[in-house]
Structures are given as C-alpha cells and as structure tokens.
C-alpha cells in the first residue's frame, strides 16, 4: 500500500489546524442569525457533558409578598430554575490530498497554496450546511443534524418535546405563533405587517422585545412591498456587518432575508435566548490524518459538534400559513 510522505502529512495537518479558528469565526460572521446571536453573547463553546444543558428560569420567586410591619415573611424554598437538555450533533468534511498531488506540489509553498483552496472549499461546505441546518426541524439526516428554528420555534407550540421538556405539559415552554390559515387571512403585502405586529407584541415582556425577524423569499417580499419608499432603509449596523436588512418599528428589530428559510415562514426572535453551542474541542478542528487503505491519498478529517439551543421559548414567535 502506498504511504504518503510524512512531511506532507505534517504540512497538511498544521496548515488546517492554523485555519481552524478562522473557519469557526467565518461560519459565525457569515450568517446573520449566528452573527446576531454572537453579538448578544449567545455563542459560547461547551466543554462537554452527556448533553448540552441550558439553564431556564421557568417561574417567578414564590416568596414575593406585600407586607406590613412585623408580618411574617415567606422563607420557603422557591424552585424557579430547571435545565433544557439538547443532544450533541456532529458534522464532518474531509480534506483529501492524493499522492499525485503531493508529487505535483513538491515544495512547501505549493502544498500550502493547494491546501488553502481545499480548506476554503471545506469551509464553504461546512458554512453552507450549518447555515441550512439553522432552519431544520430536528428530523433531517435521520435526526443527526442540528435542531434548527423549525424545532426550537415550533409550528404547533402546544405539543412536542424541545430540550427534553414537553410543551404539551409545560405551558411556559410554548412559543408564540400567528397562522394566516387558522385566522382565514390571506398572506400578502397588505397583511404581513399586522402579523408581525402581533408577534412582536406577544413576544414582549417587561421591556424585553424581539430584535430579529428572518423570513423566506415570499414573506420577506411581502414586507418589503408593504413599506413606503422613504421607509425602505436598512439597519446601518447590520449593513456594516455585511448583511442587508430592513427595520421594523423604527428600528426596534431588524428584518432579514435568508434563502434557507421556507418561503412562507417568518420568525420573530429575541436572540438573547437563542444559543449557538459548539463543542470547545470540536469546533472545526482536525482529527489525526488517515491513510486510505486502498488509495494513494492522505485524508484529514475536519469535525464540528454542537447544537442550537433555546432558553426561553415564550419570547420567540413564528408567522406561517
């Protein structure tokens, strides 16, 4: 069996390792949702564990009371915290260099240039697939892919289990939703703003409001068409980050288009509670190189592990038909 030159193996592995932080950074900064989650402090690597745990405040402190003078105060235990548990999801892309390519790129610089192109391709592949998975329903790839927004912000909020918590039994764990079909309203440019108003109001609690809308092509076009010409402006902050967005309610929230989102679907999110949790030891890192058993090639696996999580579903909304 042909064995590739070990010096090439070292060059390949070292080069990819040096790019791993850049790849992880690019995946987050090239997606408007992940960029917003990151800005709000929700992109934090997880060191390990059987599952990914998100702490929740599911109730108010029951000891609160109004009192007068020497009236007895409540000192009973108040159980207000629990955790949602999200499964690890894993992804892989391989950087492959054949023996012939090693011969054709004999110098270290030639090999480095070749690897840069392969790494860029692997990065785009990982970025595109993770970007698509942000909208998944937790059933794609036999349930092995990320549980995205269609899972975290459910079409039917009164049923289903998210993070190990059954929404049919726990009312605090239900997202908001606006269904044009149920309301016998035709989705259009003249009705989309009312739907957005409804979800924005329903996801507002004690000064906390949604900050991020994202829609597929049909609903985004409806909102775009609903705006007057002099209102059709984008968020300066989002534009400076490389993303085009529209404003909602005078800038209280930004409205983004994402081709990965279903055409007739719009999410209204408070991104303080949407989390991106990559594994700290598997955030686009390389595993030991492999030598193909039946080919003259070096294979270097690039791996990622983690999931999307949510810590408050009641402050998330969905518009659909």
ChimeraX attribute file (.defattr): number of C-alpha atoms within 10 A of each C-alpha:
attribute: neighborCount
match mode: 1-to-1
recipient: residues
	/A:1	9
	/A:2	12
	/A:3	13
	/A:4	19
	/A:5	12
	/A:6	10
	/A:7	9
	/A:8	20
	/A:9	20
	/A:10	12
	/A:11	16
	/A:12	24
	/A:13	19
	/A:14	12
	/A:15	16
	/A:16	25
	/A:17	17
	/A:18	11
	/A:19	17
	/A:20	20
	/A:21	13
	/A:22	13
	/A:23	23
	/A:24	18
	/A:25	14
	/A:26	15
	/A:27	19
	/A:28	20
	/A:29	18
	/A:30	16
	/A:31	19
	/A:32	22
	/A:33	22
	/A:34	22
	/A:35	21
	/A:36	20
	/A:37	22
	/A:38	19
	/A:39	13
	/A:40	15
	/A:41	15
	/A:42	20
	/A:43	19
	/A:44	14
	/A:45	16
	/A:46	20
	/A:47	12
	/A:48	15
	/A:49	10
	/A:50	9
	/A:51	16
	/A:52	22
	/A:53	20
	/A:54	18
	/A:55	13
	/A:56	16
	/A:57	14
	/A:58	17
	/A:59	12
	/A:60	11
	/A:61	13
	/A:62	13
	/A:63	12
	/A:64	11
	/A:65	9
	/A:66	7
	/A:67	9
	/A:68	8
	/A:69	5
	/A:70	6
	/A:71	8
	/A:72	8
	/A:73	12
	/A:74	11
	/A:75	9
	/A:76	8
	/A:77	9
	/A:78	13
	/A:79	12
	/A:80	12
	/A:81	12
	/A:82	13
	/A:83	16
	/A:84	18
	/A:85	18
	/A:86	22
	/A:87	19
	/A:88	21
	/A:89	18
	/A:90	16
	/A:91	18
	/A:92	15
	/A:93	18
	/A:94	17
	/A:95	19
	/A:96	20
	/A:97	21
	/A:98	15
	/A:99	18
	/A:100	11
	/A:101	15
	/A:102	20
	/A:103	12
	/A:104	11
	/A:105	16
	/A:106	11
	/A:107	11
	/A:108	14
	/A:109	11
	/A:110	14
	/A:111	20
	/A:112	17
	/A:113	12
	/A:114	16
	/A:115	20
	/A:116	16
	/A:117	11
	/A:118	17
	/A:119	22
	/A:120	13
	/A:121	14
	/A:122	18
	/A:123	22
	/A:124	15
	/A:125	14
	/A:126	22
	/A:127	19
	/A:128	15
	/A:129	15
	/A:130	21
	/A:131	23
	/A:132	16
	/A:133	22
	/A:134	25
	/A:135	20
	/A:136	21
	/A:137	19
	/A:138	20
	/A:139	13
	/A:140	12
	/A:141	8
	/A:142	7
	/A:143	12
	/A:144	14
	/A:145	22
	/A:146	30
	/A:147	26
	/A:148	23
	/A:149	24
	/A:150	19
	/A:151	22
	/A:152	27
	/A:153	26
	/A:154	24
	/A:155	23
	/A:156	15
	/A:157	22
	/A:158	17
	/A:159	16
	/A:160	16
	/A:161	17
	/A:162	22
	/A:163	21
	/A:164	12
	/A:165	14
	/A:166	15
	/A:167	20
	/A:168	15
	/A:169	13
	/A:170	13
	/A:171	14
	/A:172	15
	/A:173	23
	/A:174	26
	/A:175	23
	/A:176	24
	/A:177	25
	/A:178	19
	/A:179	17
	/A:180	17
	/A:181	11
	/A:182	9
	/A:183	9
	/A:184	9
	/A:185	12
	/A:186	12
	/A:187	20
	/A:188	16
	/A:189	18
	/A:190	13
	/A:191	15
	/A:192	23
	/A:193	17
	/A:194	11
	/A:195	19
	/A:196	22
	/A:197	14
	/A:198	16
	/A:199	23
	/A:200	27
	/A:201	13
	/A:202	20
	/A:203	22
	/A:204	15
	/A:205	11
	/A:206	5
	/A:207	5
	/A:208	11
	/A:209	21
	/A:210	24
	/A:211	19
	/A:212	24
	/A:213	26
	/A:214	23
	/A:215	25
	/A:216	19
	/A:217	18
	/A:218	18
	/A:219	23
	/A:220	24
	/A:221	16
	/A:222	17
	/A:223	20
	/A:224	18
	/A:225	15
	/A:226	17
	/A:227	15
	/A:228	9
	/A:229	9
	/A:230	6
	/A:231	13
	/A:232	13
	/A:233	14
	/A:234	18
	/A:235	18
	/A:236	14
	/A:237	12
	/A:238	17
	/A:239	12
	/A:240	9
	/A:241	13
	/A:242	13
	/A:243	18
	/A:244	18
	/A:245	23
	/A:246	24
	/A:247	20
	/A:248	21
	/A:249	10
	/A:250	9
	/A:251	12
	/A:252	12
	/A:253	21
	/A:254	22
	/A:255	23
	/A:256	22
	/A:257	22
	/A:258	19
	/A:259	12
	/A:260	17
	/A:261	22
	/A:262	16
	/A:263	17
	/A:264	15
	/A:265	20
	/A:266	29
	/A:267	26
	/A:268	29
	/A:269	26
	/A:270	25
	/A:271	25
	/A:272	21
	/A:273	20
	/A:274	26
	/A:275	21
	/A:276	23
	/A:277	23
	/A:278	25
	/A:279	22
	/A:280	16
	/A:281	15
	/A:282	21
	/A:283	22
	/A:284	29
	/A:285	21
	/A:286	22
	/A:287	15
	/A:288	11
	/A:289	18
	/A:290	13
	/A:291	18
	/A:292	16
	/A:293	10
	/A:294	8
	/A:295	12
	/A:296	17
	/A:297	20
	/A:298	24
	/A:299	20
	/A:300	21
	/A:301	19
	/A:302	25
	/A:303	19
	/A:304	22
	/A:305	21
	/A:306	25
	/A:307	25
	/A:308	24
	/A:309	27
	/A:310	26
	/A:311	21
	/A:312	23
	/A:313	23
	/A:314	20
	/A:315	28
	/A:316	30
	/A:317	29
	/A:318	28
	/A:319	23
	/A:320	19
	/A:321	15
